[in-house]
Structure formats: structure tokens, C-alpha cells
Amino acid sequence: MEFITLKPEELRYICDPSQFEFETTESVPPLEGIIGQERAVRAMEFGPGHKKAWLSHFYDRADRYG
């Protein structure tokens, strides 16, 4: 796996607020659950209830995805 070095200013994304149709988030309905990350959520729900302590967390390799 090849690593690249990022500058601090490259570690965040600043979006253009004019792309949104609302003035404040008070008018936006709340979301239910977690968006995306379904596999990670299932793993976090599975681990803590399992008999073996070493299964308390699940990690996947990011280099498997495109």
C-alpha cells in the first residue's frame, strides 16, 4: 500500500453553503439511524454480546475498496 503525506489544510472539506435549500438546520428533519457503514454497525452490535471478549470489535481493511 502506498502512503501519501497530506498537509493539515488537505484534511478537511469545505462545502459551498449556497448548495443547500435551507437557511438553518432547524428546518431539516432528523435522520433515523446511521447513514452508510451498515457492515460496521452490524459488527459493533454483534461483538459486545458475544461470549468471546476478543470479538468485541471488528475492523476491516480500507485497502480492499476502490
PyMOL Python script that loads the backbone (N, CA, C, O; Angstrom):
from pymol import cmd

cmd.read_pdbstr("""\
ATOM      1  N   MET A   1       0.844  -1.163   0.000  1.00  0.00           N
ATOM      2  CA  MET A   1       0.000   0.000   0.000  1.00  0.00           C
ATOM      3  C   MET A   1       0.896   1.235   0.000  1.00  0.00           C
ATOM      4  O   MET A   1       1.844   1.318   0.781  1.00  0.00           O
ATOM      5  N   GLU A   2       0.600   2.178  -0.861  1.00  0.00           N
ATOM      6  CA  GLU A   2       1.374   3.404  -0.932  1.00  0.00           C
ATOM      7  C   GLU A   2       0.729   4.476  -0.060  1.00  0.00           C
ATOM      8  O   GLU A   2      -0.488   4.655  -0.096  1.00  0.00           O
ATOM      9  N   PHE A   3       1.518   5.173   0.705  1.00  0.00           N
ATOM     10  CA  PHE A   3       1.023   6.237   1.578  1.00  0.00           C
ATOM     11  C   PHE A   3       1.395   7.588   0.982  1.00  0.00           C
ATOM     12  O   PHE A   3       2.445   7.740   0.359  1.00  0.00           O
ATOM     13  N   ILE A   4       0.526   8.552   1.182  1.00  0.00           N
ATOM     14  CA  ILE A   4       0.839   9.911   0.775  1.00  0.00           C
ATOM     15  C   ILE A   4       0.786  10.812   2.006  1.00  0.00           C
ATOM     16  O   ILE A   4       0.051  10.545   2.956  1.00  0.00           O
ATOM     17  N   THR A   5       1.559  11.859   1.972  1.00  0.00           N
ATOM     18  CA  THR A   5       1.579  12.804   3.083  1.00  0.00           C
ATOM     19  C   THR A   5       0.659  13.967   2.745  1.00  0.00           C
ATOM     20  O   THR A   5       0.770  14.570   1.677  1.00  0.00           O
ATOM     21  N   LEU A   6      -0.254  14.278   3.667  1.00  0.00           N
ATOM     22  CA  LEU A   6      -1.193  15.376   3.479  1.00  0.00           C
ATOM     23  C   LEU A   6      -0.839  16.545   4.380  1.00  0.00           C
ATOM     24  O   LEU A   6      -0.351  16.362   5.496  1.00  0.00           O
ATOM     25  N   LYS A   7      -1.087  17.727   3.891  1.00  0.00           N
ATOM     26  CA  LYS A   7      -0.930  18.935   4.698  1.00  0.00           C
ATOM     27  C   LYS A   7      -2.185  19.097   5.554  1.00  0.00           C
ATOM     28  O   LYS A   7      -3.245  18.610   5.161  1.00  0.00           O
ATOM     29  N   PRO A   8      -2.108  19.756   6.697  1.00  0.00           N
ATOM     30  CA  PRO A   8      -3.291  19.919   7.551  1.00  0.00           C
ATOM     31  C   PRO A   8      -4.497  20.502   6.821  1.00  0.00           C
ATOM     32  O   PRO A   8      -5.626  20.082   7.075  1.00  0.00           O
ATOM     33  N   GLU A   9      -4.283  21.455   5.925  1.00  0.00           N
ATOM     34  CA  GLU A   9      -5.409  22.058   5.210  1.00  0.00           C
ATOM     35  C   GLU A   9      -6.050  21.107   4.195  1.00  0.00           C
ATOM     36  O   GLU A   9      -7.137  21.390   3.691  1.00  0.00           O
ATOM     37  N   GLU A  10      -5.397  19.994   3.892  1.00  0.00           N
ATOM     38  CA  GLU A  10      -5.946  18.999   2.979  1.00  0.00           C
ATOM     39  C   GLU A  10      -6.807  17.967   3.698  1.00  0.00           C
ATOM     40  O   GLU A  10      -7.374  17.087   3.051  1.00  0.00           O
ATOM     41  N   LEU A  11      -6.916  18.054   5.005  1.00  0.00           N
ATOM     42  CA  LEU A  11      -7.631  17.056   5.795  1.00  0.00           C
ATOM     43  C   LEU A  11      -9.100  17.398   6.030  1.00  0.00           C
ATOM     44  O   LEU A  11      -9.790  16.681   6.754  1.00  0.00           O
ATOM     45  N   ARG A  12      -9.579  18.469   5.435  1.00  0.00           N
ATOM     46  CA  ARG A  12     -10.982  18.806   5.612  1.00  0.00           C
ATOM     47  C   ARG A  12     -11.558  19.304   4.306  1.00  0.00           C
ATOM     48  O   ARG A  12     -10.838  19.770   3.422  1.00  0.00           O
ATOM     49  N   TYR A  13     -12.867  19.196   4.203  1.00  0.00           N
ATOM     50  CA  TYR A  13     -13.590  19.630   3.020  1.00  0.00           C
ATOM     51  C   TYR A  13     -14.499  20.783   3.418  1.00  0.00           C
ATOM     52  O   TYR A  13     -15.245  20.685   4.392  1.00  0.00           O
ATOM     53  N   ILE A  14     -14.437  21.852   2.681  1.00  0.00           N
ATOM     54  CA  ILE A  14     -15.315  22.991   2.941  1.00  0.00           C
ATOM     55  C   ILE A  14     -16.314  23.062   1.787  1.00  0.00           C
ATOM     56  O   ILE A  14     -15.935  23.252   0.631  1.00  0.00           O
ATOM     57  N   CYS A  15     -17.576  22.909   2.116  1.00  0.00           N
ATOM     58  CA  CYS A  15     -18.597  22.938   1.073  1.00  0.00           C
ATOM     59  C   CYS A  15     -19.161  24.349   0.905  1.00  0.00           C
ATOM     60  O   CYS A  15     -19.045  25.197   1.790  1.00  0.00           O
ATOM     61  N   ASP A  16     -19.764  24.569  -0.236  1.00  0.00           N
ATOM     62  CA  ASP A  16     -20.380  25.852  -0.543  1.00  0.00           C
ATOM     63  C   ASP A  16     -21.789  25.859   0.047  1.00  0.00           C
ATOM     64  O   ASP A  16     -22.630  25.085  -0.409  1.00  0.00           O
ATOM     65  N   PRO A  17     -22.080  26.694   1.034  1.00  0.00           N
ATOM     66  CA  PRO A  17     -23.399  26.712   1.670  1.00  0.00           C
ATOM     67  C   PRO A  17     -24.546  27.038   0.708  1.00  0.00           C
ATOM     68  O   PRO A  17     -25.699  26.720   1.000  1.00  0.00           O
ATOM     69  N   SER A  18     -24.250  27.659  -0.418  1.00  0.00           N
ATOM     70  CA  SER A  18     -25.322  28.003  -1.364  1.00  0.00           C
ATOM     71  C   SER A  18     -25.917  26.773  -2.035  1.00  0.00           C
ATOM     72  O   SER A  18     -26.948  26.883  -2.699  1.00  0.00           O
ATOM     73  N   GLN A  19     -25.302  25.613  -1.881  1.00  0.00           N
ATOM     74  CA  GLN A  19     -25.851  24.394  -2.482  1.00  0.00           C
ATOM     75  C   GLN A  19     -27.059  23.845  -1.714  1.00  0.00           C
ATOM     76  O   GLN A  19     -27.766  22.969  -2.211  1.00  0.00           O
ATOM     77  N   PHE A  20     -27.290  24.362  -0.507  1.00  0.00           N
ATOM     78  CA  PHE A  20     -28.393  23.878   0.320  1.00  0.00           C
ATOM     79  C   PHE A  20     -29.636  24.735   0.154  1.00  0.00           C
ATOM     80  O   PHE A  20     -29.542  25.939  -0.083  1.00  0.00           O
ATOM     81  N   GLU A  21     -30.791  24.115   0.279  1.00  0.00           N
ATOM     82  CA  GLU A  21     -32.062  24.813   0.106  1.00  0.00           C
ATOM     83  C   GLU A  21     -32.639  25.306   1.422  1.00  0.00           C
ATOM     84  O   GLU A  21     -33.771  25.789   1.437  1.00  0.00           O
ATOM     85  N   PHE A  22     -31.922  25.208   2.511  1.00  0.00           N
ATOM     86  CA  PHE A  22     -32.423  25.638   3.810  1.00  0.00           C
ATOM     87  C   PHE A  22     -31.513  26.715   4.390  1.00  0.00           C
ATOM     88  O   PHE A  22     -30.340  26.824   4.033  1.00  0.00           O
ATOM     89  N   GLU A  23     -32.079  27.497   5.282  1.00  0.00           N
ATOM     90  CA  GLU A  23     -31.313  28.566   5.935  1.00  0.00           C
ATOM     91  C   GLU A  23     -30.557  28.051   7.160  1.00  0.00           C
ATOM     92  O   GLU A  23     -29.377  28.348   7.347  1.00  0.00           O
ATOM     93  N   THR A  24     -31.269  27.264   8.001  1.00  0.00           N
ATOM     94  CA  THR A  24     -30.651  26.670   9.184  1.00  0.00           C
ATOM     95  C   THR A  24     -31.042  25.201   9.251  1.00  0.00           C
ATOM     96  O   THR A  24     -31.992  24.778   8.592  1.00  0.00           O
ATOM     97  N   THR A  25     -30.325  24.433  10.033  1.00  0.00           N
ATOM     98  CA  THR A  25     -30.638  23.011  10.166  1.00  0.00           C
ATOM     99  C   THR A  25     -31.895  22.764  10.993  1.00  0.00           C
ATOM    100  O   THR A  25     -32.369  21.630  11.055  1.00  0.00           O
ATOM    101  N   GLU A  26     -32.438  23.780  11.621  1.00  0.00           N
ATOM    102  CA  GLU A  26     -33.685  23.614  12.381  1.00  0.00           C
ATOM    103  C   GLU A  26     -34.827  23.173  11.485  1.00  0.00           C
ATOM    104  O   GLU A  26     -35.751  22.505  11.949  1.00  0.00           O
ATOM    105  N   SER A  27     -34.783  23.531  10.213  1.00  0.00           N
ATOM    106  CA  SER A  27     -35.858  23.169   9.291  1.00  0.00           C
ATOM    107  C   SER A  27     -35.633  21.809   8.624  1.00  0.00           C
ATOM    108  O   SER A  27     -36.486  21.348   7.866  1.00  0.00           O
ATOM    109  N   VAL A  28     -34.511  21.171   8.893  1.00  0.00           N
ATOM    110  CA  VAL A  28     -34.200  19.879   8.294  1.00  0.00           C
ATOM    111  C   VAL A  28     -34.662  18.771   9.245  1.00  0.00           C
ATOM    112  O   VAL A  28     -34.285  18.765  10.417  1.00  0.00           O
ATOM    113  N   PRO A  29     -35.484  17.825   8.743  1.00  0.00           N
ATOM    114  CA  PRO A  29     -35.939  16.746   9.625  1.00  0.00           C
ATOM    115  C   PRO A  29     -34.769  15.852  10.060  1.00  0.00           C
ATOM    116  O   PRO A  29     -33.845  15.625   9.280  1.00  0.00           O
ATOM    117  N   PRO A  30     -34.803  15.345  11.298  1.00  0.00           N
ATOM    118  CA  PRO A  30     -33.714  14.488  11.780  1.00  0.00           C
ATOM    119  C   PRO A  30     -33.674  13.161  11.025  1.00  0.00           C
ATOM    120  O   PRO A  30     -34.705  12.663  10.572  1.00  0.00           O
ATOM    121  N   LEU A  31     -32.489  12.603  10.896  1.00  0.00           N
ATOM    122  CA  LEU A  31     -32.311  11.315  10.239  1.00  0.00           C
ATOM    123  C   LEU A  31     -32.466  10.198  11.254  1.00  0.00           C
ATOM    124  O   LEU A  31     -32.179  10.369  12.439  1.00  0.00           O
ATOM    125  N   GLU A  32     -32.916   9.070  10.778  1.00  0.00           N
ATOM    126  CA  GLU A  32     -33.048   7.884  11.630  1.00  0.00           C
ATOM    127  C   GLU A  32     -31.870   6.956  11.361  1.00  0.00           C
ATOM    128  O   GLU A  32     -31.539   6.686  10.207  1.00  0.00           O
ATOM    129  N   GLY A  33     -31.242   6.472  12.417  1.00  0.00           N
ATOM    130  CA  GLY A  33     -30.164   5.508  12.275  1.00  0.00           C
ATOM    131  C   GLY A  33     -28.873   6.129  11.789  1.00  0.00           C
ATOM    132  O   GLY A  33     -28.664   7.337  11.905  1.00  0.00           O
ATOM    133  N   ILE A  34     -28.010   5.287  11.243  1.00  0.00           N
ATOM    134  CA  ILE A  34     -26.700   5.708  10.758  1.00  0.00           C
ATOM    135  C   ILE A  34     -26.698   5.558   9.244  1.00  0.00           C
ATOM    136  O   ILE A  34     -27.128   4.532   8.717  1.00  0.00           O
ATOM    137  N   ILE A  35     -26.222   6.565   8.553  1.00  0.00           N
ATOM    138  CA  ILE A  35     -26.187   6.515   7.094  1.00  0.00           C
ATOM    139  C   ILE A  35     -24.924   5.792   6.665  1.00  0.00           C
ATOM    140  O   ILE A  35     -23.827   6.126   7.113  1.00  0.00           O
ATOM    141  N   GLY A  36     -25.077   4.809   5.803  1.00  0.00           N
ATOM    142  CA  GLY A  36     -23.919   4.049   5.340  1.00  0.00           C
ATOM    143  C   GLY A  36     -23.343   3.218   6.470  1.00  0.00           C
ATOM    144  O   GLY A  36     -23.956   3.111   7.532  1.00  0.00           O
ATOM    145  N   GLN A  37     -22.206   2.643   6.266  1.00  0.00           N
ATOM    146  CA  GLN A  37     -21.489   1.886   7.290  1.00  0.00           C
ATOM    147  C   GLN A  37     -22.303   0.738   7.877  1.00  0.00           C
ATOM    148  O   GLN A  37     -22.112   0.379   9.039  1.00  0.00           O
ATOM    149  N   GLU A  38     -23.209   0.156   7.091  1.00  0.00           N
ATOM    150  CA  GLU A  38     -24.074  -0.910   7.617  1.00  0.00           C
ATOM    151  C   GLU A  38     -23.278  -2.097   8.152  1.00  0.00           C
ATOM    152  O   GLU A  38     -23.621  -2.662   9.190  1.00  0.00           O
ATOM    153  N   ARG A  39     -22.227  -2.469   7.449  1.00  0.00           N
ATOM    154  CA  ARG A  39     -21.418  -3.609   7.882  1.00  0.00           C
ATOM    155  C   ARG A  39     -20.739  -3.321   9.214  1.00  0.00           C
ATOM    156  O   ARG A  39     -20.679  -4.190  10.084  1.00  0.00           O
ATOM    157  N   ALA A  40     -20.230  -2.107   9.376  1.00  0.00           N
ATOM    158  CA  ALA A  40     -19.574  -1.732  10.632  1.00  0.00           C
ATOM    159  C   ALA A  40     -20.579  -1.705  11.782  1.00  0.00           C
ATOM    160  O   ALA A  40     -20.259  -2.136  12.889  1.00  0.00           O
ATOM    161  N   VAL A  41     -21.779  -1.208  11.535  1.00  0.00           N
ATOM    162  CA  VAL A  41     -22.808  -1.168  12.574  1.00  0.00           C
ATOM    163  C   VAL A  41     -23.180  -2.585  13.000  1.00  0.00           C
ATOM    164  O   VAL A  41     -23.316  -2.852  14.194  1.00  0.00           O
ATOM    165  N   ARG A  42     -23.344  -3.489  12.050  1.00  0.00           N
ATOM    166  CA  ARG A  42     -23.664  -4.890  12.391  1.00  0.00           C
ATOM    167  C   ARG A  42     -22.551  -5.503  13.238  1.00  0.00           C
ATOM    168  O   ARG A  42     -22.822  -6.239  14.187  1.00  0.00           O
ATOM    169  N   ALA A  43     -21.301  -5.199  12.893  1.00  0.00           N
ATOM    170  CA  ALA A  43     -20.175  -5.739  13.652  1.00  0.00           C
ATOM    171  C   ALA A  43     -20.162  -5.198  15.072  1.00  0.00           C
ATOM    172  O   ALA A  43     -19.904  -5.944  16.016  1.00  0.00           O
ATOM    173  N   MET A  44     -20.437  -3.904  15.236  1.00  0.00           N
ATOM    174  CA  MET A  44     -20.444  -3.312  16.575  1.00  0.00           C
ATOM    175  C   MET A  44     -21.605  -3.849  17.413  1.00  0.00           C
ATOM    176  O   MET A  44     -21.488  -3.944  18.634  1.00  0.00           O
ATOM    177  N   GLU A  45     -22.712  -4.196  16.779  1.00  0.00           N
ATOM    178  CA  GLU A  45     -23.833  -4.782  17.515  1.00  0.00           C
ATOM    179  C   GLU A  45     -23.544  -6.233  17.898  1.00  0.00           C
ATOM    180  O   GLU A  45     -23.979  -6.703  18.949  1.00  0.00           O
ATOM    181  N   PHE A  46     -22.804  -6.940  17.034  1.00  0.00           N
ATOM    182  CA  PHE A  46     -22.510  -8.344  17.273  1.00  0.00           C
ATOM    183  C   PHE A  46     -21.467  -8.546  18.372  1.00  0.00           C
ATOM    184  O   PHE A  46     -21.666  -9.363  19.271  1.00  0.00           O
ATOM    185  N   GLY A  47     -20.378  -7.820  18.306  1.00  0.00           N
ATOM    186  CA  GLY A  47     -19.227  -8.043  19.178  1.00  0.00           C
ATOM    187  C   GLY A  47     -19.501  -8.000  20.664  1.00  0.00           C
ATOM    188  O   GLY A  47     -19.196  -8.974  21.353  1.00  0.00           O
ATOM    189  N   PRO A  48     -20.066  -6.915  21.204  1.00  0.00           N
ATOM    190  CA  PRO A  48     -20.232  -6.803  22.654  1.00  0.00           C
ATOM    191  C   PRO A  48     -21.075  -7.911  23.284  1.00  0.00           C
ATOM    192  O   PRO A  48     -20.865  -8.251  24.448  1.00  0.00           O
ATOM    193  N   GLY A  49     -22.005  -8.468  22.552  1.00  0.00           N
ATOM    194  CA  GLY A  49     -22.852  -9.513  23.115  1.00  0.00           C
ATOM    195  C   GLY A  49     -22.285 -10.916  22.965  1.00  0.00           C
ATOM    196  O   GLY A  49     -22.893 -11.879  23.431  1.00  0.00           O
ATOM    197  N   HIS A  50     -21.145 -11.044  22.331  1.00  0.00           N
ATOM    198  CA  HIS A  50     -20.552 -12.354  22.084  1.00  0.00           C
ATOM    199  C   HIS A  50     -19.800 -12.846  23.309  1.00  0.00           C
ATOM    200  O   HIS A  50     -19.294 -12.050  24.100  1.00  0.00           O
ATOM    201  N   LYS A  51     -19.729 -14.167  23.463  1.00  0.00           N
ATOM    202  CA  LYS A  51     -19.084 -14.772  24.634  1.00  0.00           C
ATOM    203  C   LYS A  51     -17.575 -14.534  24.681  1.00  0.00           C
ATOM    204  O   LYS A  51     -16.991 -14.459  25.763  1.00  0.00           O
ATOM    205  N   LYS A  52     -16.956 -14.417  23.537  1.00  0.00           N
ATOM    206  CA  LYS A  52     -15.505 -14.259  23.499  1.00  0.00           C
ATOM    207  C   LYS A  52     -15.146 -12.781  23.479  1.00  0.00           C
ATOM    208  O   LYS A  52     -15.578 -12.041  22.596  1.00  0.00           O
ATOM    209  N   ALA A  53     -14.360 -12.358  24.447  1.00  0.00           N
ATOM    210  CA  ALA A  53     -14.032 -10.940  24.595  1.00  0.00           C
ATOM    211  C   ALA A  53     -13.276 -10.383  23.393  1.00  0.00           C
ATOM    212  O   ALA A  53     -13.425  -9.205  23.065  1.00  0.00           O
ATOM    213  N   TRP A  54     -12.475 -11.203  22.739  1.00  0.00           N
ATOM    214  CA  TRP A  54     -11.682 -10.698  21.619  1.00  0.00           C
ATOM    215  C   TRP A  54     -12.545 -10.345  20.419  1.00  0.00           C
ATOM    216  O   TRP A  54     -12.041  -9.739  19.474  1.00  0.00           O
ATOM    217  N   LEU A  55     -13.815 -10.697  20.417  1.00  0.00           N
ATOM    218  CA  LEU A  55     -14.714 -10.343  19.324  1.00  0.00           C
ATOM    219  C   LEU A  55     -15.470  -9.050  19.605  1.00  0.00           C
ATOM    220  O   LEU A  55     -16.488  -8.776  18.969  1.00  0.00           O
ATOM    221  N   SER A  56     -14.985  -8.264  20.544  1.00  0.00           N
ATOM    222  CA  SER A  56     -15.715  -7.059  20.916  1.00  0.00           C
ATOM    223  C   SER A  56     -15.692  -5.986  19.830  1.00  0.00           C
ATOM    224  O   SER A  56     -16.557  -5.110  19.817  1.00  0.00           O
ATOM    225  N   HIS A  57     -14.721  -6.037  18.922  1.00  0.00           N
ATOM    226  CA  HIS A  57     -14.679  -5.066  17.834  1.00  0.00           C
ATOM    227  C   HIS A  57     -14.263  -5.744  16.535  1.00  0.00           C
ATOM    228  O   HIS A  57     -13.532  -6.734  16.538  1.00  0.00           O
ATOM    229  N   PHE A  58     -14.738  -5.197  15.442  1.00  0.00           N
ATOM    230  CA  PHE A  58     -14.441  -5.713  14.117  1.00  0.00           C
ATOM    231  C   PHE A  58     -13.778  -4.598  13.313  1.00  0.00           C
ATOM    232  O   PHE A  58     -14.249  -3.461  13.326  1.00  0.00           O
ATOM    233  N   TYR A  59     -12.711  -4.909  12.629  1.00  0.00           N
ATOM    234  CA  TYR A  59     -12.039  -3.930  11.780  1.00  0.00           C
ATOM    235  C   TYR A  59     -11.903  -4.511  10.388  1.00  0.00           C
ATOM    236  O   TYR A  59     -11.600  -5.693  10.228  1.00  0.00           O
ATOM    237  N   ASP A  60     -12.121  -3.696   9.400  1.00  0.00           N
ATOM    238  CA  ASP A  60     -11.964  -4.131   8.021  1.00  0.00           C
ATOM    239  C   ASP A  60     -10.848  -3.317   7.376  1.00  0.00           C
ATOM    240  O   ASP A  60     -10.575  -2.187   7.780  1.00  0.00           O
ATOM    241  N   ARG A  61     -10.226  -3.888   6.399  1.00  0.00           N
ATOM    242  CA  ARG A  61      -9.115  -3.197   5.733  1.00  0.00           C
ATOM    243  C   ARG A  61      -9.649  -2.248   4.673  1.00  0.00           C
ATOM    244  O   ARG A  61     -10.389  -2.655   3.778  1.00  0.00           O
ATOM    245  N   ALA A  62      -9.274  -0.995   4.778  1.00  0.00           N
ATOM    246  CA  ALA A  62      -9.715   0.019   3.818  1.00  0.00           C
ATOM    247  C   ALA A  62      -9.143  -0.205   2.431  1.00  0.00           C
ATOM    248  O   ALA A  62      -9.721   0.260   1.449  1.00  0.00           O
ATOM    249  N   ASP A  63      -8.009  -0.912   2.325  1.00  0.00           N
ATOM    250  CA  ASP A  63      -7.385  -1.100   1.012  1.00  0.00           C
ATOM    251  C   ASP A  63      -8.139  -2.082   0.124  1.00  0.00           C
ATOM    252  O   ASP A  63      -7.750  -2.291  -1.025  1.00  0.00           O
ATOM    253  N   ARG A  64      -9.206  -2.686   0.631  1.00  0.00           N
ATOM    254  CA  ARG A  64      -9.995  -3.607  -0.181  1.00  0.00           C
ATOM    255  C   ARG A  64     -11.019  -2.871  -1.039  1.00  0.00           C
ATOM    256  O   ARG A  64     -11.674  -3.493  -1.875  1.00  0.00           O
ATOM    257  N   TYR A  65     -11.167  -1.586  -0.853  1.00  0.00           N
ATOM    258  CA  TYR A  65     -12.208  -0.837  -1.545  1.00  0.00           C
ATOM    259  C   TYR A  65     -11.602   0.175  -2.488  1.00  0.00           C
ATOM    260  O   TYR A  65     -10.520   0.707  -2.235  1.00  0.00           O
ATOM    261  N   GLY A  66     -12.315   0.445  -3.597  1.00  0.00           N
ATOM    262  CA  GLY A  66     -11.868   1.194  -4.632  1.00  0.00           C
ATOM    263  C   GLY A  66     -11.570   2.531  -4.825  1.00  0.00           C
ATOM    264  O   GLY A  66     -11.168   2.922  -5.921  1.00  0.00           O
TER     265      GLY A  66
END
""", "prot")
cmd.dss("prot")
cmd.show_as("cartoon", "prot")
cmd.util.cbc("prot")
cmd.orient("prot")
